[in-house]
Amino acid sequence: MGLEILFYLCGMFIERELYRELLSYIPDKRFAIITGARQVGKTTILRELYAELSRGGHKVDFLSLEDPLIRAAANEHPEQIFRSLREKPRRILDGLAPEKQFLLLDEVQYADDPSHLLKYLYDTYEGNLKIIATGSSAFYIDRQFRDSLAGRKRIFRLSGLDFREYLQFSGKEELAIELDALRQRSDYQSRYVEDLRLLFWEYLRFGGYPAVALESDEREKQFVLDELKNAYVRRDVLDSKVSDETRFYRLFQLLADQTGNLVNKNSLGADLQMDAKTVDHYLYVLQKCFHISLIKPFSRNLRKELTKMPKVYFNDLGMRNALLNRFETIPGRADKGQLLENYYFLRLRQQYSEEQLLFWRTTDQQEVDFVVRERPEAGMAFEVKWAESRTAENKYAGFSKSYPHFPLQILTAEDFWSF
């Protein structure tokens, strides 16, 4: 399990937002697949689900395909996996069982053909066997899950900790409650805004990996991030069969330095002395391993949206800062605006799909950071500024005139507790 330790505080499991969603999905006969970057807590959630189902008296087993014996059995034939279970489930052809069995499969991507494994088990034991599986990245789902499993599964994405969860994992439950009150009540006055601000700056520096949040010492936080960067990103490189590890890593660093900026594949290729096709492949791997997200430009011309350069954001700010070895305190940092913009990207992604998140930019350099398309011709827009005093409303008049049904809101560093 490496750094992905069991996340307990004072003997209690620290519940992630996704956990309740998974519990509500238990009655559904379709399989659940939990994806996400390495070390964000997938195995921990699976183990807590095992404990919850066991406490409820359900028939449940937990297997990891990192175990070579279990993996070999699954690769031999899907039926062979039941040799490791206390009881074999009833085939659907024999009728519905009195009680559904649960099989929790960790690291399912390590099977030779994970799609065939899950499809066979679903079609043979439908209704009698519920599988909840984890996979380290969507790269495996795309490339190795050759069958779509349409109608047989639902994919759940587990991200790193959001700021509220970071407070909980840092042992600041009372401040997480304060944050809830501030977000829910516009008239609420908190005595702890300054405490929240300092922890928010800490979050911008160290990000949302659970193992990082659990460390109280800043040097230890940096050490954990360095280990994640060096060990687990390398595993992504190896598992993705990247041909040039050095250039891949250098591309990762270049993207970290241009967070929130346009991604020019030709320019990156020239800097790294490799062709745009290889750059495109490496970008694909970084997205499918949940390290970066690319958002498209907004315009009335759909063809332009699909062909113009995207902007890049990181899915964890701590990883971004580790790549640049930049952990200075926030107020004096030249890149604090980039960090804040990336934070609001992560907040917006919690509320909308990535397909709905766009940005607006013209040839004469007019720009709006985020445009949310809620409907084809309506939504909202957001511009991120560290301090509102630096904004000029007429700067965005062109956008507001062209897109009156996308009202613009300015987000600053002081809006973190209310947005």
C-alpha positions, -999 to 999 in steps of 0.1 A, spaced: 0 0 0 30 23 3 20 58 14 -17 50 11 -21 43 48 -55 38 65 -68 73 71 -80 72 107 -80 100 132 -85 92 169 -95 57 160 -122 69 135 -122 66 97 -121 100 81 -150 98 56 -145 110 20 -173 126 1 -172 97 -24 -177 72 3 -214 80 9 -220 80 -28 -206 45 -30 -227 33 -1 -259 46 -18 -249 26 -49 -246 -7 -31 -282 -18 -39 -276 -13 -77 -266 -46 -94 -241 -29 -117 -205 -31 -108 -186 0 -94 -151 9 -106 -132 35 -85 -105 52 -105 -81 80 -96 -44 89 -93 -22 66 -72 -23 73 -34 -55 93 -33 -72 67 -10 -89 42 -33 -77 12 -13 -86 28 20 -122 34 8 -124 -2 -4 -112 -15 29 -137 7 48 -165 -6 25 -154 -41 34 -157 -33 71 -191 -16 66 -205 -45 47 -191 -70 72 -207 -51 101 -240 -53 82 -237 -91 81 -232 -93 43 -212 -119 25 -181 -100 14 -146 -108 3 -116 -85 -4 -89 -95 -30 -60 -76 -45 -48 -84 -80 -14 -71 -69 -11 -106 -53 5 -127 -80 -14 -159 -70 -48 -142 -72 -38 -125 -105 -26 -158 -120 -59 -174 -110 -79 -146 -126 -59 -147 -158 -63 -185 -160 -101 -182 -160 -125 -158 -142 -140 -187 -123 -106 -195 -107 -108 -163 -87 -134 -179 -65 -108 -203 -51 -98 -174 -28 -134 -167 -16 -151 -183 14 -181 -191 -7 -188 -193 -44 -217 -171 -56 -247 -187 -73 -249 -184 -111 -278 -163 -124 -290 -192 -145 -297 -210 -112 -319 -182 -100 -315 -153 -76 -297 -161 -44 -313 -153 -11 -285 -129 -4 -262 -110 -27 -225 -115 -23 -199 -87 -25 -164 -90 -40 -141 -60 -36 -113 -62 -61 -83 -39 -56 -60 -29 -86 -81 -47 -112 -61 -32 -140 -33 -57 -133 -54 -85 -148 -43 -94 -183 -78 -86 -196 -98 -67 -169 -127 -60 -192 -132 -97 -200 -129 -106 -163 -155 -82 -152 -179 -88 -181 -177 -126 -175 -185 -122 -138 -213 -98 -144 -230 -119 -171 -226 -151 -152 -235 -140 -117 -257 -109 -125 -277 -99 -95 -260 -125 -72 -225 -109 -72 -217 -72 -68 -181 -62 -76 -166 -30 -64 -132 -26 -80 -103 -1 -80 -80 8 -108 -50 32 -105 -57 53 -136 -82 58 -164 -53 49 -188 -60 13 -180 -98 17 -184 -92 32 -219 -65 10 -232 -71 -24 -214 -109 -23 -209 -115 -33 -245 -152 -40 -238 -172 -9 -229 -191 -28 -201 -220 -7 -211 -249 -12 -188 -228 -33 -164 -207 -7 -145 -205 28 -132 -172 46 -129 -165 67 -98 -135 91 -98 -117 97 -65 -97 129 -65 -73 142 -40 -87 160 -9 -106 192 -14 -99 220 10 -126 209 34 -113 174 35 -78 187 39 -90 205 71 -105 172 84 -73 152 76 -52 179 93 -72 174 125 -91 207 121 -127 194 121 -139 225 139 -126 246 111 -142 224 85 -175 231 103 -168 268 102 -161 265 64 -195 249 59 -212 277 78 -194 303 57 -204 286 25 -240 280 34 -248 314 50 -238 347 33 -245 366 66 -224 343 88 -195 360 106 -167 337 117 -140 344 142 -118 319 125 -114 334 90 -77 341 96 -71 306 107 -89 293 76 -68 317 54 -35 304 68 -46 268 62 -58 276 28 -24 290 19 -9 258 33 -33 238 10 -21 259 -20 14 248 -12 10 212 -3 -21 200 -22 -46 173 -14 -28 139 -12 -41 123 20 -7 112 33 5 148 29 -24 162 48 -18 138 77 17 151 83 19 181 106 55 190 99 61 210 67 94 192 60 76 159 62 49 171 38 77 179 13 93 146 19 60 127 12 55 148 -20 90 140 -32 84 103 -27 51 105 -46 68 124 -74 98 101 -76 82 67 -69 46 67 -80 49 90 -110 77 66 -122 53 37 -118 28 56 -141 57 60 -166 65 23 -165 30 11 -166 22 34 -195 52 22 -214 65 57 -220 96 54 -242 116 84 -229 113 88 -192 136 118 -190 117 139 -216 84 128 -202 94 141 -168 108 173 -183 74 178 -200 57 174 -167 79 201 -152 73 225 -181 36 221 -177 39 228 -140 57 261 -148 29 272 -171 -2 262 -150 -32 280 -163 -16 289 -197 -20 276 -232 -5 244 -242 14 247 -275 24 212 -285 48 224 -313 66 248 -289 69 221 -262 82 197 -288 108 222 -299 119 227 -263 121 190 -257 135 180 -291 107 156 -299 78 157 -324 43 170 -316 28 135 -319 50 123 -290 41 154 -270 5 147 -276 9 111 -264 27 121 -232 -1 147 -225 -26 119 -230 -8 97 -205 -6 126 -179 -43 131 -183 -52 95 -180 -30 90 -150 -50 120 -134 -20 144 -131 -33 171 -154 -65 184 -170 -67 202 -203 -97 225 -209 -108 238 -243 -116 273 -255 -151 287 -256 -166 302 -287 -197 300 -308 -178 281 -334 -176 245 -322 -149 237 -347 -127 264 -332 -132 249 -297 -120 216 -309 -89 228 -327 -75 257 -307 -49 252 -280 -62 241 -245 -51 254 -211 -35 231 -185 -43 227 -148 -29 203 -123 -51 179 -103 -30 183 -72 -12 215 -63 13 198 -41 25 176 -70 28 208 -91 49 225 -65 70 194 -60 79 193 -97 92 228 -94 106 224 -59 87 255 -48 73 255 -13 77 291 -3 49 307 17 21 321 -4 20 359 1 54 366 -14 52 341 -43 52 353 -79 31 324 -90 4 327 -63 -21 338 -90 -15 306 -109 -21 286 -77 -53 304 -70 -66 300 -105 -58 262 -104 -76 260 -70 -108 275 -85 -105 251 -114 -106 222 -89 -136 238 -71 -155 242 -104 -147 207 -114 -164 195 -83 -196 211 -95 -194 206 -132 -180 181 -157 -147 190 -174 -166 191 -207 -186 221 -193 -155 240 -182 -140 262 -209 -120 294 -212 -124 325 -235 -95 341 -253 -93 363 -284 -65 371 -308 -61 405 -292 -54 388 -258 -88 395 -242 -94 365 -218 -118 351 -192 -104 323 -171 -134 300 -169 -166 298 -188 -192 273 -176 -216 261 -202 -247 250 -184 -268 250 -215 -258 255 -252 -263 293 -250 -262 301 -213 -241 296 -182 -217 317 -162 -181 330 -163 -154 335 -138 -122 356 -138 -97 349 -111 -76 377 -95 -56 376 -63 -69 410 -53 -101 426 -66 -86 461 -65 -65 451 -95 -94 443 -117 -109 466 -143 -145 458 -153 -142 474 -187 -115 448 -195 -143 422 -198 -168 444 -216 -161 426 -249 -170 392 -234 -201 405 -216 -214 422 -248 -208 390 -269 -222 366 -243 -248 384 -222 -262 351 -210 -229 342 -193 -227 367 -164 -192 373 -152 -180 370 -116 -146 380 -102 -131 354 -78 -103 366 -55 -81 351 -28 -107 363 -3 -135 342 -18 -120 308 -10 -142 304 21 -175 314 4 -172 298 -31 
